[in-house]
Amino acid sequence: MALIETLLEPLSYEFMRLSLITAVVVGLTASTLSVFVVLRGWSLLGDAISHSVLPGLALSAAFNLPLTVGGAVAGVVASVLIGFVESRTRVRNDTAIGIVLTGAFALGLVIISRLRPTVDVFHILFGNVLGVSAEDLVITTAIGFLVILLVSLFMKEIVSFTFDPMFTHVVGLPSALIQYSLMIMMSLTVIAALQTVGIILVISLLVAPGATAQIYARNLGQMIAISLAVGVFSSVAGLFVSYYFAVSSGGTIALTATLIFFTALALKRR
Amino acid sequence: MDALNVVGLTVHYGRLKALEDVSFRISTGSLTAVIGPNGSGKSTLLKTLVGLIKPMEGTITVLGTSIDKARGRIAYVPQKEEVYWGYPLTVWDVVALGRIRAVGPLKPVSKKDEVVIQALEKAGLSSLKSRKISELSGGQQQRIFLARAIAQEADLYLMDEPLTGIDAEAEDRLLEILSSLREEGKTIVMTTHDLSSTLEMFDNVMVLRNCLVAFGRPEEALKAENLAKAYGSERVAMHLSDVNRVAGWR
């Protein structure tokens, strides 16, 4: 069968096997969070977090710290900063996000160009499947496992927070802890996606699967299931397209997710 | 025992004085309405009482203790607009969230949870429990928040504009539920724009305009001079006292 050959042939390469598993894990992780990103209205915040991870990555690389630590800290610092700007001035949330996002991203670029002029920023931003190492896979899998475990264990707390954060605080749950845990999980997912999708295009996997799922889902369980399917399919399909057409995997993965969303939207309208 | 004892409460947003030296006591098992024009500090007062806003000055004693220690025994019922109704949850799902702390982490709320079943019953939502929240009317949305607060087994209910945007029938229903909660010894404080005859059924009315204009029995608090002070215009005040006269009191 030609189709099977088409699917199996790339897997004869070590880098493609590693990339494929990574892509599946990233797809699962990002689309799990995607449900809550979409329901809480955090798409822009997710974008800000993904951009802000850059200076964290650059600094942790410079000081030989784990990328996950630097990325998570940077993501949370950016989120706190957005809240701070919002509460101390009259600017609205999207303006606060716009300022912090660009500032953090610019800082990241400056640090990288100063400390590691040889690093290809393009690969960090948009992914580089050839660069997936076995070590990356271990980190990505660990992050994916952690995120999915935490979300399943604390599902009702996360639902409560994303539906009504004020209630969650007043009823006596640690709402700030839930909020920052979600932000840390988003930052970690961005780092997990570093090689396959890149830190910028990963936002498509944090938004499109949940958004697609919301078009069809009648309850939260269905929404999560559809989101996971869309996330994994986009990652895998995007990776194969990227292989056969020798184009950026980050681009094809994000594009597949976007196409699925619009297809779902068009089919629903009919 | 007082459900609320507030002394010298002052809250500023930057240079804006939201609340200035507000003091009052509300006894347990009472129903209090907080009225005042937009920007008079009504919502700020409720948010401060649940600990969402930190006061600059003043002491707040809630249910005989501090806000932090009373957390969980206070229910905050937000305005309908504060949540996203497209969230794919059913009425039961939202009301069950009231049990989230009692049930504890790592366990789902049981479908047979008696407290949830009774909260739905009290709020008149039993027949709607499998309905998606996106398909509810404004009055029903308000009642699921109330049911969630009942499921929380709170002793003090702080409600932000629960009567806004619901029709007269839904309003009657809501007030009926609040009366029965009061009979159970619960304390209810709600902000409202609605200055109609319904204020008659309240034990206390608080008139706010960033400071405490009046606080007491409805017929005392709603005197024309107090309303004129709060709303800043004789005309509004006269209109309001007309409403009172038509309603047959004062």
Interface residues (C-beta under 8 A of the other chain):
Chain A: L39 R40 G41 L153 F154 M155 K156 E157 V159 S160 T162 F163 D164 M166 F167 T168 H169 V170 V171 G172 L173 Q214 A217 R218 N219 L220 Q222 M223
Chain B: V50 G51 L52 R71 G72 I74 A75 Y76 P78 E82 V83 Y84 G86 Y87 P88 L89 T90 D93 V94 L97 G98 I100 R101 P105 L106 P108 V109 K132 R148 Q152
